[in-house]
Amino acid sequence: MLRRLIETSENCKFIFVVRNLGKVIEAIKSRSISYRIRGSSIEKDIIGENYTYWQQDVHDFCISPSTQGIYSMLMNLIEPTDIFKEMLFFLSKKYPEKAYDILKIIAKCEHNCALGTKPVIHIEHCVNLLRDIKIFDN
């Protein structure tokens, strides 16, 4: 479908964002120019530690979890594994007395996410399990 769209649109430029270029068919690759973009910009947080923008997005999500936040992180090409890992670090620091419970929940959800195909569902499920142990306000 994308190949046909490119061929029929003469005066248009398209921007396709992919996580894995290897999964793009050769017919699309041959009609495209590839650019690799990495998130390397640094921003200071309130405490003064260095965080990348994606880490700050995960921290903001941990403070105020929402489905829109999950979609935003995934659309910014943050890998689900990185989201779970950063959630673990952030929440373990915030709730050190519940760190073991947080680790168990996040590890289980990250494992299920790696086996599945819909990271939004697994991240939402993780948030709901964390709400059950009073990590997030209901």
VEXVEXVO-547089 format. One line per 8 residues: their letters; for each residue x, y, z of N, C-alpha, C, CB. Coordinates in Angstrom, 3 decimals, always signed. Glycine has a CB too. Example, Ala and Ser with C-alpha at 12.3 -4.5 7.8 and 13.67 -1.06 7.14 Angstrom:
AS = +13.190/-5.690/+7.800/+12.300/-4.500/+7.800/+13.200/-3.300/+7.800/+11.308/-4.473/+9.046  +12.850/-2.250/+7.080/+13.670/-1.060/+7.140/+12.900/+0.030/+7.870/+14.084/-0.598/+5.725
***
This chain:
MLRRLIET = +0.824/-1.189/+0.000/+0.000/+0.000/+0.000/+0.874/+1.261/+0.000/-0.941/-0.007/+1.212  +1.937/+1.263/+0.807/+2.816/+2.433/+0.843/+3.535/+2.628/-0.486/+3.836/+2.296/+1.972  +3.972/+1.525/-1.080/+4.639/+1.620/-2.376/+3.713/+2.235/-3.413/+5.111/+0.238/-2.841  +2.481/+1.805/-3.446/+1.497/+2.333/-4.400/+1.235/+3.817/-4.128/+0.171/+1.528/-4.318  +1.162/+4.199/-2.858/+0.952/+5.601/-2.489/+2.113/+6.467/-2.975/+0.787/+5.740/-0.961  +3.322/+5.991/-2.796/+4.501/+6.744/-3.245/+4.502/+6.897/-4.764/+5.796/+6.045/-2.784  +4.173/+5.835/-5.469/+4.191/+5.869/-6.927/+3.127/+6.782/-7.517/+4.012/+4.485/-7.467  +1.961/+6.858/-6.881/+0.866/+7.654/-7.452/+0.916/+9.122/-7.052/-0.457/+7.073/-7.032
SENCKFIF = +1.705/+9.475/-6.069/+1.775/+10.861/-5.596/+3.057/+11.489/-6.097/+1.700/+10.935/-4.047  +2.937/+12.338/-7.097/+4.123/+12.923/-7.716/+4.648/+14.152/-6.972/+3.815/+13.295/-9.140  +3.774/+15.007/-6.491/+4.192/+16.270/-5.899/+4.155/+16.241/-4.375/+3.318/+17.386/-6.406  +4.311/+15.099/-3.801/+4.249/+14.963/-2.341/+5.548/+14.373/-1.818/+3.050/+14.080/-1.918  +5.869/+14.761/-0.595/+6.976/+14.136/+0.124/+6.381/+13.459/+1.351/+8.091/+15.186/+0.522  +6.828/+12.273/+1.609/+6.335/+11.510/+2.742/+7.459/+11.300/+3.739/+5.751/+10.161/+2.287  +7.102/+11.293/+5.004/+8.053/+10.977/+6.064/+7.519/+9.739/+6.776/+8.248/+12.191/+7.066  +8.283/+8.669/+6.705/+7.919/+7.436/+7.391/+8.879/+7.248/+8.549/+7.949/+6.208/+6.425
VVRNLGKV = +8.360/+6.956/+9.704/+9.175/+6.714/+10.882/+9.057/+5.237/+11.218/+8.734/+7.616/+12.088  +10.195/+4.574/+11.299/+10.212/+3.148/+11.605/+11.214/+2.883/+12.725/+10.563/+2.314/+10.343  +10.962/+1.845/+13.457/+11.895/+1.437/+14.509/+12.932/+0.464/+13.976/+11.143/+0.806/+15.678  +12.529/-0.344/+13.001/+13.419/-1.366/+12.464/+13.400/-1.278/+10.943/+13.000/-2.790/+12.948  +14.448/-0.721/+10.385/+14.523/-0.540/+8.930/+14.588/-1.878/+8.201/+15.742/+0.308/+8.564  +15.049/-2.906/+8.879/+15.141/-4.223/+8.263/+13.802/-4.820/+7.889/+15.845/-5.150/+9.175  +12.732/-4.358/+8.495/+11.410/-4.889/+8.201/+10.721/-4.156/+7.044/+10.548/-4.815/+9.436  +11.359/-3.115/+6.522/+10.793/-2.355/+5.399/+11.165/-3.074/+4.108/+11.313/-0.865/+5.387
IEAIKSRS = +10.195/-3.259/+3.226/+10.458/-3.992/+1.986/+11.374/-3.173/+1.076/+9.131/-4.330/+1.258  +12.103/-3.888/+0.225/+13.077/-3.245/-0.663/+12.440/-2.232/-1.608/+13.804/-4.293/-1.469  +11.198/-2.468/-2.034/+10.529/-1.534/-2.941/+10.343/-0.167/-2.294/+9.174/-2.094/-3.374  +10.126/-0.131/-1.009/+9.995/+1.147/-0.281/+11.381/+1.752/-0.058/+9.260/+0.942/+1.090  +12.344/+0.929/+0.343/+13.707/+1.423/+0.590/+14.300/+2.074/-0.659/+14.614/+0.274/+1.060  +14.058/+1.464/-1.806/+14.656/+1.982/-3.032/+14.057/+3.322/-3.448/+14.488/+0.978/-4.151  +12.880/+3.654/-2.959/+12.223/+4.916/-3.298/+12.356/+5.942/-2.172/+10.746/+4.672/-3.610  +13.218/+5.653/-1.200/+13.315/+6.504/-0.006/+14.757/+6.879/+0.283/+12.707/+5.799/+1.209
ISYRIRGS = +14.890/+7.899/+1.099/+16.181/+8.287/+1.654/+16.095/+8.026/+3.154/+16.538/+9.804/+1.335  +17.058/+7.291/+3.688/+17.025/+6.925/+5.105/+17.880/+7.872/+5.936/+17.503/+5.483/+5.296  +17.360/+8.275/+7.078/+18.091/+9.075/+8.052/+17.949/+8.400/+9.400/+17.571/+10.550/+8.099  +19.036/+8.297/+10.116/+18.990/+7.759/+11.472/+19.042/+8.935/+12.437/+20.167/+6.750/+11.736  +18.047/+9.002/+13.315/+17.962/+10.090/+14.278/+18.051/+9.492/+15.673/+16.646/+10.913/+14.098  +18.936/+9.997/+16.463/+19.087/+9.514/+17.838/+18.764/+10.644/+18.799/+20.523/+8.973/+18.091  +18.140/+10.289/+19.888/+17.820/+11.279/+20.919/+19.001/+11.472/+21.840/+16.583/+10.855/+21.725  +19.828/+12.476/+21.600/+21.022/+12.677/+22.416/+21.017/+13.999/+23.163/+22.245/+12.598/+21.555
SIEKDIIG = +19.939/+14.753/+23.039/+19.906/+16.036/+23.722/+19.662/+15.832/+25.216/+18.819/+16.943/+23.117  +20.263/+16.667/+26.006/+20.217/+16.527/+27.463/+19.442/+17.693/+28.049/+21.649/+16.459/+28.068  +18.693/+17.387/+29.081/+17.927/+18.412/+29.775/+18.124/+18.209/+31.272/+16.409/+18.357/+29.388  +18.184/+19.251/+32.035/+18.361/+19.150/+33.482/+17.004/+19.046/+34.155/+19.148/+20.364/+34.031  +16.915/+18.171/+35.142/+15.662/+18.100/+35.880/+15.756/+18.982/+37.109/+15.329/+16.645/+36.274  +14.734/+18.946/+37.950/+14.650/+19.832/+39.117/+15.782/+19.552/+40.095/+13.295/+19.670/+39.821  +16.162/+18.291/+40.234/+17.211/+17.926/+41.188/+18.586/+18.297/+40.662/+17.157/+16.432/+41.495  +18.727/+18.458/+39.382/+20.002/+18.816/+38.797/+20.699/+17.643/+38.133/+20.887/+19.398/+39.841
ENYTYWQQ = +20.070/+16.465/+38.086/+20.670/+15.321/+37.416/+20.397/+15.422/+35.918/+20.120/+13.988/+37.993  +21.236/+14.788/+35.152/+21.062/+14.807/+33.694/+20.114/+13.705/+33.253/+22.416/+14.653/+32.981  +19.160/+14.062/+32.435/+18.233/+13.111/+31.852/+18.053/+13.449/+30.387/+16.877/+13.118/+32.595  +17.845/+12.440/+29.569/+17.483/+12.702/+28.192/+15.995/+13.028/+28.161/+17.824/+11.486/+27.270  +15.545/+13.539/+27.032/+14.138/+13.906/+26.914/+13.222/+12.709/+27.114/+13.875/+14.533/+25.561  +13.602/+11.546/+26.602/+12.729/+10.389/+26.746/+12.639/+9.949/+28.194/+13.220/+9.241/+25.882  +13.732/+10.058/+28.941/+13.674/+9.707/+30.359/+12.756/+10.675/+31.096/+15.089/+9.718/+30.987  +12.814/+11.938/+30.736/+11.932/+12.924/+31.357/+10.476/+12.612/+31.026/+12.295/+14.350/+30.893
DVHDFCIS = +10.210/+12.151/+29.798/+8.849/+11.748/+29.425/+8.355/+10.612/+30.306/+8.798/+11.327/+27.952  +9.216/+9.639/+30.582/+8.823/+8.509/+31.438/+8.591/+8.993/+32.864/+9.905/+7.396/+31.417  +9.431/+9.888/+33.354/+9.247/+10.425/+34.707/+7.924/+11.179/+34.803/+10.423/+11.354/+35.091  +7.622/+11.981/+33.793/+6.345/+12.694/+33.784/+5.182/+11.721/+33.762/+6.263/+13.635/+32.582  +5.336/+10.635/+33.008/+4.297/+9.606/+32.960/+4.121/+8.947/+34.326/+4.639/+8.546/+31.900  +5.216/+8.710/+35.038/+5.135/+8.086/+36.369/+4.437/+9.000/+37.369/+6.538/+7.731/+36.882  +4.577/+10.288/+37.198/+3.911/+11.237/+38.091/+2.432/+11.308/+37.779/+4.542/+12.628/+37.977  +2.081/+11.268/+36.511/+0.687/+11.364/+36.087/+0.420/+10.360/+34.965/+0.351/+12.807/+35.622
PSTQGIYS = +0.203/+9.070/+35.308/+0.033/+8.058/+34.261/-1.283/+8.211/+33.507/+0.111/+6.672/+34.865  -1.204/+8.057/+32.190/-2.393/+8.117/+31.347/-2.135/+7.337/+30.068/-2.781/+9.585/+31.029  -3.201/+6.910/+29.431/-3.071/+6.200/+28.155/-2.451/+7.109/+27.104/-4.443/+5.686/+27.673  -2.820/+8.375/+27.146/-2.248/+9.346/+26.204/-0.732/+9.441/+26.393/-2.902/+10.741/+26.393  -0.279/+9.376/+27.639/+1.156/+9.407/+27.908/+1.876/+8.202/+27.335/+1.404/+9.484/+29.392  +1.223/+7.034/+27.395/+1.815/+5.821/+26.823/+1.960/+5.977/+25.316/+0.955/+4.577/+27.157  +0.879/+6.407/+24.674/+0.931/+6.596/+23.223/+1.975/+7.639/+22.845/-0.444/+7.012/+22.686  +2.086/+8.688/+23.624/+3.067/+9.737/+23.343/+4.486/+9.182/+23.397/+2.916/+10.896/+24.339
MLMNLIEP = +4.771/+8.391/+24.433/+6.115/+7.821/+24.553/+6.410/+6.870/+23.399/+6.268/+7.088/+25.892  +5.443/+6.036/+23.049/+5.654/+5.079/+21.967/+5.769/+5.780/+20.615/+4.515/+4.063/+21.933  +5.023/+6.857/+20.411/+5.113/+7.612/+19.158/+6.448/+8.346/+19.049/+3.955/+8.615/+19.054  +7.077/+8.636/+20.206/+8.400/+9.247/+20.207/+9.499/+8.188/+20.119/+8.589/+10.099/+21.464  +9.090/+6.966/+19.754/+10.001/+5.848/+19.517/+10.782/+5.419/+20.752/+10.959/+6.209/+18.435  +10.182/+5.569/+21.917/+10.791/+5.046/+23.137/+10.426/+3.570/+23.205/+10.305/+5.831/+24.428  +11.412/+2.729/+23.312/+11.183/+1.287/+23.359/+10.452/+0.912/+24.658/+12.529/+0.517/+23.248  +9.505/-0.004/+24.590/+8.787/-0.432/+25.797/+9.718/-0.922/+26.902/+7.806/-1.528/+25.448
TDIFKEML = +10.797/-1.622/+26.534/+11.757/-2.096/+27.530/+12.375/-0.918/+28.278/+12.859/-2.941/+26.862  +12.699/+0.144/+27.556/+13.268/+1.332/+28.195/+12.241/+2.011/+29.100/+13.773/+2.323/+27.133  +10.985/+2.015/+28.692/+9.922/+2.606/+29.522/+9.824/+1.853/+30.834/+8.554/+2.584/+28.782  +9.778/+0.522/+30.765/+9.682/-0.275/+31.992/+10.908/-0.079/+32.878/+9.518/-1.760/+31.651  +12.093/-0.058/+32.265/+13.325/+0.096/+33.038/+13.361/+1.443/+33.759/+14.548/-0.045/+32.124  +12.996/+2.496/+33.039/+13.024/+3.832/+33.648/+11.935/+3.977/+34.717/+12.847/+4.916/+32.566  +10.776/+3.335/+34.477/+9.725/+3.331/+35.507/+10.240/+2.669/+36.778/+8.454/+2.598/+34.999  +10.955/+1.565/+36.629/+11.508/+0.855/+37.786/+12.471/+1.747/+38.557/+12.223/-0.432/+37.341
FFLSKKYP = +13.408/+2.389/+37.869/+14.371/+3.256/+38.547/+13.683/+4.415/+39.252/+15.391/+3.790/+37.552  +12.765/+5.068/+38.559/+12.092/+6.237/+39.122/+11.228/+5.862/+40.325/+11.234/+6.916/+38.056  +10.404/+4.837/+40.168/+9.483/+4.462/+41.248/+10.204/+3.836/+42.432/+8.436/+3.498/+40.728  +11.308/+3.128/+42.184/+12.075/+2.548/+43.293/+12.715/+3.628/+44.160/+13.155/+1.608/+42.756  +13.140/+4.713/+43.511/+13.691/+5.837/+44.282/+12.594/+6.553/+45.065/+14.407/+6.833/+43.347  +11.423/+6.681/+44.439/+10.325/+7.402/+45.068/+9.692/+6.600/+46.208/+9.271/+7.748/+44.029  +9.612/+5.282/+46.046/+9.003/+4.405/+47.052/+9.980/+3.289/+47.421/+7.663/+3.806/+46.529  +11.057/+3.601/+48.147/+12.061/+2.567/+48.437/+11.520/+1.413/+49.289/+13.242/+3.194/+49.144
EKAYDILK = +10.509/+1.678/+50.098/+9.941/+0.621/+50.942/+9.131/-0.391/+50.130/+9.059/+1.235/+52.024  +8.731/-0.037/+48.930/+7.962/-0.937/+48.072/+8.756/-1.358/+46.833/+6.656/-0.268/+47.649  +10.071/-1.179/+46.873/+10.911/-1.435/+45.700/+10.810/-2.880/+45.222/+12.359/-1.103/+46.013  +10.752/-3.834/+46.142/+10.679/-5.239/+45.737/+9.368/-5.534/+45.017/+10.826/-6.156/+46.955  +8.257/-5.012/+45.530/+6.961/-5.214/+44.884/+6.928/-4.548/+43.506/+5.829/-4.661/+45.769  +7.504/-3.367/+43.409/+7.572/-2.655/+42.128/+8.388/-3.473/+41.132/+8.192/-1.240/+42.309  +9.521/-4.004/+41.589/+10.375/-4.824/+40.721/+9.631/-6.047/+40.203/+11.632/-5.262/+41.473  +8.914/-6.750/+41.074/+8.179/-7.949/+40.654/+7.141/-7.618/+39.583/+7.493/-8.604/+41.860
IIAKCEHN = +6.375/-6.562/+39.811/+5.315/-6.190/+38.876/+5.887/-5.754/+37.536/+4.456/-5.075/+39.464  +6.862/-4.865/+37.566/+7.427/-4.344/+36.324/+8.147/-5.438/+35.548/+8.386/-3.190/+36.616  +8.862/-6.317/+36.242/+9.560/-7.407/+35.554/+8.573/-8.341/+34.859/+10.423/-8.199/+36.545  +7.491/-8.667/+35.539/+6.478/-9.551/+34.949/+5.827/-8.888/+33.728/+5.397/-9.916/+36.001  +5.464/-7.619/+33.855/+4.815/-6.918/+32.745/+5.768/-6.726/+31.573/+4.284/-5.565/+33.210  +7.039/-6.441/+31.850/+8.026/-6.264/+30.779/+8.239/-7.582/+30.041/+9.370/-5.742/+31.350  +8.270/-8.686/+30.784/+8.422/-10.003/+30.161/+7.229/-10.307/+29.253/+8.568/-11.101/+31.241  +6.023/-10.063/+29.762/+4.818/-10.294/+28.957/+4.796/-9.392/+27.726/+3.558/-10.058/+29.801
CALGTKPV = +5.268/-8.175/+27.876/+5.309/-7.235/+26.754/+6.275/-7.725/+25.683/+5.719/-5.830/+27.236  +7.408/-8.280/+26.106/+8.388/-8.797/+25.148/+7.818/-9.977/+24.367/+9.677/-9.215/+25.872  +6.924/-10.755/+24.998/+6.310/-11.893/+24.323/+5.146/-11.470/+23.436/+5.836/-12.908/+25.341  +4.504/-10.342/+23.768/+3.321/-9.893/+23.045/+3.628/-8.894/+21.959/+2.346/-9.300/+23.990  +2.548/-8.333/+21.402/+2.713/-7.397/+20.290/+2.101/-6.029/+20.557/+2.105/-7.976/+19.048  +1.425/-5.845/+21.673/+0.741/-4.585/+21.950/+1.263/-3.986/+23.261/-0.797/-4.800/+22.020  +2.325/-3.176/+23.181/+2.930/-2.651/+24.408/+2.001/-1.747/+25.215/+4.176/-1.892/+24.065  +1.066/-1.073/+24.564/+0.155/-0.179/+25.285/-0.619/-0.967/+26.332/-0.821/+0.523/+24.308
IHIEHCVN = -1.104/-2.140/+25.952/-1.892/-2.964/+26.868/-1.039/-3.394/+28.055/-2.461/-4.199/+26.140  +0.204/-3.788/+27.820/+1.067/-4.264/+28.897/+1.471/-3.129/+29.836/+2.311/-4.930/+28.317  +1.718/-1.950/+29.296/+2.078/-0.816/+30.152/+0.869/-0.380/+30.974/+2.610/+0.369/+29.305  -0.324/-0.352/+30.367/-1.538/-0.020/+31.127/-1.786/-1.044/+32.226/-2.758/+0.055/+30.192  -1.575/-2.317/+31.919/-1.758/-3.372/+32.917/-0.769/-3.176/+34.071/-1.574/-4.776/+32.273  +0.455/-2.811/+33.746/+1.468/-2.550/+34.769/+1.042/-1.403/+35.679/+2.818/-2.231/+34.116  +0.532/-0.338/+35.079/+0.062/+0.809/+35.870/-1.077/+0.382/+36.803/-0.411/+1.962/+34.937  -1.997/-0.446/+36.290/-3.108/-0.907/+37.122/-2.622/-1.772/+38.275/-4.113/-1.684/+36.279
LLRDIKIF = -1.639/-2.638/+38.028/-1.084/-3.448/+39.109/-0.358/-2.580/+40.139/-0.128/-4.501/+38.544  +0.332/-1.550/+39.666/+1.006/-0.634/+40.587/-0.009/+0.176/+41.393/+1.943/+0.309/+39.813  -1.140/+0.480/+40.794/-2.209/+1.166/+41.546/-2.731/+0.281/+42.665/-3.368/+1.567/+40.609  -2.786/-1.022/+42.419/-3.280/-1.959/+43.434/-2.403/-1.943/+44.677/-3.345/-3.377/+42.864  -1.109/-1.678/+44.531/-0.223/-1.617/+45.715/-0.002/-0.169/+46.157/+1.143/-2.289/+45.408  -0.900/+0.696/+45.715/-0.948/+2.118/+46.148/+0.258/+2.932/+45.702/-1.050/+2.194/+47.658  +0.783/+2.620/+44.495/+1.874/+3.432/+43.945/+1.319/+4.671/+43.275/+2.714/+2.620/+42.945  +0.258/+4.478/+42.490/-0.381/+5.597/+41.822/-1.715/+5.877/+42.500/-0.574/+5.310/+40.310
DN = -2.112/+7.154/+42.528/-3.412/+7.493/+43.069/-4.497/+7.010/+42.109/-3.526/+9.015/+43.316  -5.613/+6.593/+42.654/-6.706/+6.116/+41.799/-7.519/+7.223/+41.249/-7.592/+5.190/+42.541
***
